[in-house]
């Protein structure tokens, strides 16, 4: 009789847990090797977000859309969250910033034959150059406030192609992402590229959770609780090491 009662209690607890489980649809975009629908399980940052929510009984599904759209929809509360993003003034006002998922180092890519042993020294220096970039990135606001004019394309690949053809002088991009794009899309020109020794910035990457979305508070609370769990049990460290990311 005691065994039957215990079994019934276990079934009840599992059913109760399932009843409160939720799937959160989270926006993201193409930014390999951090996240990509072409990578296994969406890449390391998607895996981290999935494991965080799994640790507290929830699941995540990812919708891949252009980066600018993920930003707007999340800040407007039409989407519950987006990742991975570095903090901006608008995100800080309209979203909860999660404990960082990982870190990115934003450097400038350039062509060695054109600029030689060039290095970044400040925003005023960029005003004398033709600067490229991608729409929806956090540096767009930095350039705007610093008076730097830039030619923005739809993605990193298009900007790096402009660089190869001499239409622009420098392109800011995460060091890991830039070399990944060159390796996969511009391999024949790889030897022409170089990166600045001095980064534009080194920043943490977050899950940005909308304050205006009805599920926003629940998601950020779940994320923070789940993140502590996967950090304590070693899952987080294992993912970072497997993909060569920094905490």
Steps between C-alpha positions, in 0.01 A plus 500: 500500500785736592667438162175580317464827691861599425456418130179703486675791669789487250256498207315795652823700545608433140156601373510815714844589369385447139196717556717797591763440230507762228661531158643845435539603134814714493630706209855473371689526171794374298827572681720192481688373693287644785161407354373365168220276379763314295695403816419200717223597745534863386857550621644567848293797614176327394613187683570701815155664492337161442692337785423790735125464445515120504658519847182661634249289307439723196595482133611749238429518129688741275374714215770634267430847364713802397681654798336841473159333513589296809600825672183690410253218570652423840519862612138551392386195695385313189762232572601381843878501450798505265866393526797535490526878539738739671329765712380825340318795656173396333529142619576616854184711502264247344641160588634290785865413439583144595815380666746493205491201269854557371738779393579649160807693385404751231800575277546667161569290191705660223711412195873481574614625158287812542556600864816310594551460876197710588349517849194665650569810713157659541180619334660817360738280301202325336365830366788501251420150374221330308336289770274203426274302728178309539153630585370431848835472677569672832783706349251688280409715802867547591581628152195725489577667834868533405429660163637210297329446164478138391365301207279227643423181315258216579765267646868443571565310178388791281714747699811282481452462123494880470823503698667256258389711201635822654163673541551547875806508727401330827217280630426446870406145591538251781839339454357147503213586267711688246751221456218245485337690211834536320573130543160390367425768239828670402759227548696591183556852637582400860868598479402857406322569829634628829340625822575791729695416814285749694129408513213745459371337818490177695152441636281240657224339294157475661154360458286814473155443648216741425354688797186564293428136414259316736745209536808719542529496880437126515769435239771715659432346843519150350819584311680636805404197708593255224830670423616455861418131471695431177794706622514304826470157333766572235278494190565869425878466520493188281309682221738798505805275482354290217442807281797714608292778657587724794287538812 
